[in-house]
Amino acid sequence: MNQRQTLKINNKGHLEIAGADTVDLAAEFGTPLYVMDKSYIKNMCNVFVKTLAAEYGEGLISYASKAFCCKEIYRTIDSCGLGADVVSGGELYTALCSNFPVEKLTFHGNNKSYDELLYAIKNNVGYIVIDSEGEAEDIEEICAEINKKQNVLIRVNPGVEAHTHHYIQTSKVDSKFGFSISDGSAESAILLTASKPHLNLVGLHCHIGSQIFEKKSFCIAVDKMTDFYKHLLDKFGISFSVLNLGGGFGIYYAGDDAKISSDGYADYIKEICGELKRCVAEKGIQKPYLILEPGRSIVGEAGITLYTVGRVKEIRNIKNYLAVNGGMFDNPRFALYQAKYSVAAAGRMNDKSEKLYTIAGKCCESGDLIAEDCPLPEMRKGDLLAVFSTGAYNYSMASNYNRNLIPPVIMVENGKAKYAVKPQSYVDLIRNDV
């Protein structure tokens, strides 16, 4: 648990988030329940926006929608002056339905469909990030048909390997994303795109991975990308006005993860901005409009998930299981890449930890676990369990596996809670069945 003013233990010994007692929230809204600290989200947005403006000037913080997407989050980030990136027609539709400024949207994805591209272009999306030569051809065809010109970026793979799980390293030479600089494919894609009359190639994009704590990787990416800008200028006379460096800033989950305050994230932005200004000056290239795409670092630690303990199973001298009323249908990250979490007894925060428990979900899968070897008090049926740092990639990855209901999402601010996403019902489960 990374305690802060809006995530602490109250005088009842209960976990409190954004001024609300989690025991009261569970009683009012039920469990499983995604709880989001809206004040923390807004504070993180303001830290990123103000730091970028102070340290660099012209640029945009573009929220990575894949971390957590719903209408309320788009309204919240818009109020703080952010843009957003979307990676599907569904995310784009949600943003548009929230009256989000379309010119501040960036459309990503390694396999956007023709219909998704058409939808984005017709709705005047700010940028489309090209991830294959075939996509450039599709965008040109659509734009020619409807007589429009589209701003595009090329996703480039600079070959920087950040120290994260290999499933979330997105800039390796053999990544499914982007065009590699080292094998010449990025240069070829740029020349192809620049030749298209309806494509306005304004810059490049890269993203080196996720859950990154050390800042050196970002500085290396800046150096490699500006080297490439200099190469294109010298060889072809091509200059760009935009550089999108992605996101990937790490958050605290458990164990040795760094516990960073919201203001501490300003250091990531300062480091990137300082390195970019240095590289621009030394290499004699145009100072680009800088786009950064934090997602997890805005919403990850803002979220907790509340569960109710069902069965307690103790296998003597081997393992103790706590079965909760959620599981991999609301949090698949342990099953996907052994993600680690901190867990607490939300209604008994001051009780001494006496046993190690493995938190098991209710799905019919042996791998349906949320966390292993969690130190907790002696747990009982009906106890309230809190899993921390679930604001990113939990609701967005949720499913109806085993026909379980996806939990609702509530936003809490100044002790007041309201639905951001309402509860599902069994009727919702069969709505599209024939």
C-alpha positions in Angstrom: 0.0 0.0 0.0 1.4 3.4 -1.0 -0.3 5.6 1.5 -1.2 9.2 0.7 -3.7 11.8 2.0 -6.5 10.1 0.0 -5.5 6.5 0.8 -5.1 5.9 4.5 -6.3 4.1 7.6 -9.0 6.0 9.4 -9.7 6.2 13.2 -12.0 3.2 12.9 -9.1 1.1 11.7 -10.7 0.9 8.2 -9.2 1.6 4.9 -10.3 5.0 3.6 -10.1 6.3 0.0 -10.8 9.8 -1.1 -12.5 10.6 2.2 -14.8 7.5 2.1 -14.7 4.5 4.4 -14.3 1.4 2.2 -16.5 -0.6 4.6 -19.3 1.9 4.0 -18.7 1.8 0.2 -19.0 -2.0 0.2 -22.2 -1.9 2.2 -23.7 0.7 -0.2 -22.5 -0.6 -3.6 -21.7 -4.3 -2.9 -18.7 -6.3 -3.9 -16.7 -6.9 -6.1 -16.4 -3.2 -6.6 -13.9 -1.1 -8.5 -13.2 2.1 -6.6 -11.5 5.1 -8.2 -10.0 8.0 -6.4 -11.1 10.9 -8.6 -9.1 13.5 -6.7 -5.9 11.5 -7.2 -6.6 11.2 -10.9 -7.1 15.0 -11.2 -4.0 15.7 -9.2 -1.9 13.4 -11.5 -3.3 15.1 -14.6 -2.4 18.5 -13.2 1.1 17.4 -12.3 1.8 16.1 -15.8 0.2 19.1 -17.6 1.9 21.8 -15.5 5.4 20.1 -15.6 5.3 19.7 -19.4 4.3 23.3 -19.8 7.0 24.6 -17.4 9.8 22.4 -18.6 9.3 22.3 -22.3 6.5 24.5 -23.5 4.5 23.4 -26.6 3.2 19.9 -26.0 0.3 17.7 -25.0 -0.3 15.1 -22.3 -2.4 12.4 -24.0 -4.0 10.0 -21.7 -3.6 6.3 -22.7 -7.3 5.2 -22.8 -6.5 1.5 -22.8 -5.5 1.8 -19.1 -9.1 2.6 -18.1 -11.8 3.8 -20.5 -15.3 5.1 -19.7 -17.2 8.3 -20.4 -16.4 9.7 -16.9 -12.7 9.4 -17.3 -12.8 11.3 -20.6 -14.8 14.1 -18.9 -12.3 14.2 -16.1 -9.1 14.4 -18.2 -10.7 16.9 -20.5 -11.4 19.2 -17.6 -7.7 19.0 -16.8 -6.6 19.9 -20.3 -5.4 16.5 -21.5 -5.7 14.8 -24.9 -6.2 11.1 -25.2 -5.1 8.2 -27.3 -7.5 5.5 -28.4 -6.7 2.0 -29.8 -10.1 0.9 -31.1 -13.3 2.0 -32.6 -14.9 1.4 -29.3 -12.6 3.7 -27.4 -13.0 6.3 -30.1 -16.8 6.0 -29.8 -16.7 6.4 -26.0 -14.6 9.5 -26.3 -16.8 11.0 -28.9 -19.9 10.3 -26.8 -18.3 12.1 -24.0 -17.9 15.2 -26.2 -14.1 14.9 -26.0 -12.3 17.4 -28.3 -11.6 15.2 -31.3 -8.6 17.2 -32.4 -6.9 16.1 -29.2 -7.4 12.4 -30.0 -4.6 10.1 -31.3 -5.7 6.8 -32.9 -3.2 3.9 -32.3 -3.3 0.2 -33.1 -1.3 -2.4 -35.0 -4.3 -3.7 -36.9 -6.9 -1.0 -37.3 -9.8 -2.2 -39.5 -10.8 -0.3 -42.6 -14.1 0.6 -40.9 -12.3 1.9 -37.8 -10.1 4.1 -40.0 -13.0 5.4 -41.9 -14.8 6.2 -38.7 -11.8 8.1 -37.3 -11.2 10.1 -40.4 -14.8 11.0 -40.9 -14.8 12.3 -37.3 -11.7 14.4 -37.8 -9.5 12.6 -35.3 -6.3 14.6 -34.6 -3.7 12.1 -35.5 -3.6 8.5 -36.8 -0.4 6.5 -35.9 0.5 4.3 -38.8 1.8 0.9 -37.9 2.1 -0.9 -41.3 2.5 0.1 -44.9 -0.9 -1.5 -45.7 -2.5 0.9 -43.2 -0.9 3.9 -45.0 -2.5 2.6 -48.2 -5.9 2.2 -46.6 -5.8 5.8 -45.1 -4.8 7.2 -48.5 -7.7 5.4 -50.2 -10.3 6.6 -47.6 -9.0 10.2 -47.7 -9.0 10.3 -51.5 -12.5 8.9 -51.6 -13.9 11.6 -49.2 -11.5 14.3 -50.3 -9.8 14.9 -46.9 -6.2 15.2 -45.7 -5.3 13.4 -42.5 -2.5 14.1 -40.0 -0.5 11.0 -39.4 2.5 9.8 -37.4 4.7 6.7 -38.1 5.2 4.3 -35.2 9.0 3.8 -35.0 10.8 1.0 -33.1 14.0 2.5 -31.7 15.2 -0.8 -30.2 15.2 0.3 -26.6 14.5 -2.6 -24.2 13.1 -1.3 -20.9 13.4 -3.5 -17.9 9.9 -4.9 -17.7 8.1 -8.2 -18.4 8.7 -9.2 -21.9 5.0 -9.1 -22.8 5.0 -5.3 -22.1 8.2 -4.5 -23.8 7.0 -2.9 -27.0 10.1 -1.5 -28.6 12.3 -4.7 -29.1 13.5 -5.3 -32.6 11.1 -8.3 -33.0 8.1 -6.4 -31.5 4.7 -6.7 -33.3 4.5 -2.9 -33.0 6.0 -0.3 -35.3 8.8 -0.1 -37.9 12.4 -0.8 -36.9 15.0 1.9 -37.4 17.8 -0.7 -37.5 16.6 -2.7 -40.5 15.6 0.2 -42.6 11.9 -0.5 -42.5 11.1 2.8 -40.7 12.9 4.8 -43.4 11.0 3.0 -46.1 7.6 3.5 -44.3 8.3 7.2 -44.0 9.2 7.6 -47.7 6.1 5.7 -48.7 3.8 7.8 -46.4 5.4 11.1 -47.5 4.5 10.2 -51.1 0.8 10.0 -50.4 -1.0 13.2 -51.4 -3.8 12.8 -48.8 -1.5 12.0 -45.8 0.1 14.8 -43.9 3.1 13.2 -42.2 3.8 15.5 -39.3 6.0 13.3 -37.0 7.0 10.0 -35.4 5.8 8.0 -32.5 7.6 5.5 -30.2 6.7 3.6 -27.0 9.3 1.6 -25.3 7.2 -0.4 -22.9 5.2 -0.2 -19.6 5.8 -0.3 -15.9 9.2 1.4 -16.3 10.9 2.9 -13.2 14.4 3.9 -14.3 14.5 7.1 -16.4 17.5 6.2 -18.5 15.5 4.2 -21.0 13.4 7.2 -21.8 16.5 9.3 -22.3 18.0 6.7 -24.6 14.8 6.7 -26.6 14.9 10.5 -26.9 18.5 10.3 -28.2 17.7 7.6 -30.7 14.6 9.3 -32.0 16.3 12.7 -32.4 19.3 10.9 -34.1 16.7 9.5 -36.6 15.1 13.0 -37.1 18.6 14.3 -37.8 19.3 11.5 -40.3 16.0 12.1 -42.2 16.8 15.8 -42.4 20.3 15.3 -43.7 19.5 12.5 -46.1 16.1 13.5 -47.4 15.4 17.1 -46.2 12.5 15.8 -44.2 11.7 17.6 -41.0 8.9 16.9 -38.5 6.9 19.2 -36.2 5.7 16.5 -33.8 7.4 13.8 -31.6 5.3 11.4 -29.6 7.4 9.5 -27.0 4.6 7.3 -25.6 4.4 6.6 -21.9 5.1 3.6 -19.6 5.9 5.2 -16.2 5.8 2.6 -13.5 3.6 2.6 -10.4 3.7 0.8 -7.0 2.1 -2.6 -6.9 4.0 -4.6 -4.3 7.4 -5.6 -2.9 10.3 -3.6 -4.1 8.4 -1.3 -6.5 9.2 2.3 -6.0 6.7 4.3 -4.0 6.4 7.5 -5.9 4.3 10.5 -4.8 2.2 12.2 -7.4 4.7 15.1 -7.5 7.5 12.6 -7.9 6.2 11.7 -11.4 7.1 15.3 -12.4 10.7 14.0 -12.4 10.0 11.7 -15.4 8.7 14.6 -17.4 11.6 16.9 -16.4 14.1 14.2 -17.4 12.5 13.7 -20.8 12.0 17.4 -21.5 15.6 18.2 -20.5 17.1 15.4 -22.7 14.9 16.5 -25.7 15.9 20.1 -25.4 19.6 19.1 -25.2 19.3 16.8 -28.2 17.5 19.4 -30.3 20.1 22.0 -29.6 23.1 19.8 -30.2 21.8 18.1 -33.3 20.3 21.3 -35.0 16.8 19.9 -35.6 13.5 21.6 -35.3 12.1 21.7 -31.7 9.1 19.4 -32.0 5.7 19.6 -30.4 6.0 16.9 -27.7 3.3 14.4 -26.9 3.5 12.1 -23.9 1.0 9.3 -23.2 0.8 8.3 -19.5 -2.1 6.0 -18.6 -1.3 3.6 -15.8 0.5 6.4 -13.8 -2.7 8.5 -13.9 -5.2 5.9 -12.9 -3.3 2.8 -11.6 -2.8 3.8 -8.0 -6.1 5.7 -8.0 -8.0 2.4 -8.1 -8.6 -0.3 -5.6 -10.9 -3.4 -5.8 -13.0 -4.5 -2.9 -13.9 -8.2 -2.5 -15.8 -10.2 0.1 -14.1 -13.3 1.4 -16.1 -16.5 0.8 -14.4 -19.8 1.6 -11.2 -20.1 3.6 -9.2 -23.2 2.7 -6.2 -24.2 4.7 -3.9 -27.0 3.4 -1.9 -27.8 6.5 1.8 -26.9 6.2 1.4 -26.1 2.5 -0.9 -23.2 1.6 -3.8 -21.1 2.8 -6.4 -20.0 0.3 -8.8 -17.1 0.5 -11.6 -17.4 -2.1 -13.2 -14.1 -3.0 -16.3 -13.2 -5.0 -14.2 -12.0 -7.9 -11.3 -13.4 -9.9 -9.8 -13.4 -13.3 -12.9 -12.1 -14.9 -12.4 -8.7 -13.1 -8.6 -8.9 -12.8 -6.8 -11.2 -15.3 -3.3 -9.7 -14.9 -1.9 -12.4 -12.6 -3.0 -15.1 -15.0 -1.6 -13.2 -18.0 1.8 -12.2 -16.7 2.0 -13.0 -13.0 1.4 -9.4 -11.9 1.9 -8.7 -8.2 -0.4 -6.9 -5.9 -0.6 -5.6 -2.3 -3.7 -6.8 -0.4 -5.2 -5.8 2.9 -8.1 -6.6 5.2 -10.0 -3.3 4.5 -12.1 -3.5 7.7 -9.2 -4.6 10.0 -6.3 -2.5 8.9 -4.7 -2.3 12.4 -4.9 -6.0 13.1 -1.6 -7.9 13.2 -0.8 -10.1 10.2 -0.7 -13.7 11.3 -0.8 -15.8 8.2 0.2 -15.9 4.5 -2.8 -16.3 2.2 -3.1 -16.9 -1.6 -6.1 -15.0 -2.9 -8.1 -17.2 -5.3 -10.9 -16.2 -7.6 -14.2 -18.0 -8.1 -13.6 -19.0 -11.8 -13.2 -22.6 -12.8 -9.5 -22.4 -13.5 -6.6 -23.5 -11.3 -4.7 -20.3 -12.5 -7.5 -18.0 -11.3 -5.4 -16.2 -8.6 -5.1 -12.6 -7.7 -2.1 -12.6 -5.4 0.1 -15.2 -3.6 1.6 -15.3 -0.1 -0.2 -12.2 1.2 0.4 -11.4 5.0 -3.0 -10.9 6.6 -4.8 -11.3 9.9 -6.6 -14.5 10.6 -9.3 -14.2 7.9 -12.9 -15.2 8.2 -15.9 -15.6 5.8 -17.4 -12.2 5.2 -14.3 -10.2 5.7 -13.7 -7.3 3.3 -10.5 -7.5 1.2 -8.9 -4.6 -0.7 -6.5 -5.1 -3.6 -4.5 -2.0 -4.3 -3.4 -0.4 -7.6 -6.1 -1.9 -9.7 -7.1 1.3 -11.5 -5.3 0.4 -14.7 -5.9 -2.7 -16.9 -8.4 -4.3 -14.6 -11.8 -3.0 -15.6 -10.5 -2.5 -19.2 -9.5 -6.2 -19.4 -12.5 -7.5 -17.5 -14.8 -10.2 -19.1 -17.9 -12.2 -18.4 -15.9 -15.5 -18.2 -18.0 -18.2 -16.6 -20.9 -15.8 -17.1 -19.8 -13.7 -14.1 -20.8 -10.1 -14.0 -18.2 -7.4 -14.6 -18.2 -5.3 -11.4 -19.4 -1.6 -11.4 -17.0 1.3 -11.1 -17.5 4.1 -8.7 -15.6 7.4 -8.6 -15.0 8.9 -5.1 -14.1 12.5 -4.3 -14.3 14.4 -1.0 -16.0 11.4 0.6 -18.8 11.2 -2.0 -19.2 8.3 -4.3 -21.1 7.9 -7.6 -21.2 5.4 -10.4 -18.9 5.8 -13.3 -20.0 2.4 -14.7 -23.3 0.9 -13.4 -23.6 -2.7 -12.3 -24.3 -5.4 -14.9 -27.3 -7.7 -14.5 -28.0 -11.2 -15.6 -30.2 -9.6 -18.3 -27.2 -7.9 -19.7 -25.4 -11.2 -20.0 -28.0 -12.7 -22.4 -28.9 -9.4 -24.1 -27.3 -10.5 -27.4 -28.0 -14.2 -27.2 -30.2 -15.5 -30.0 
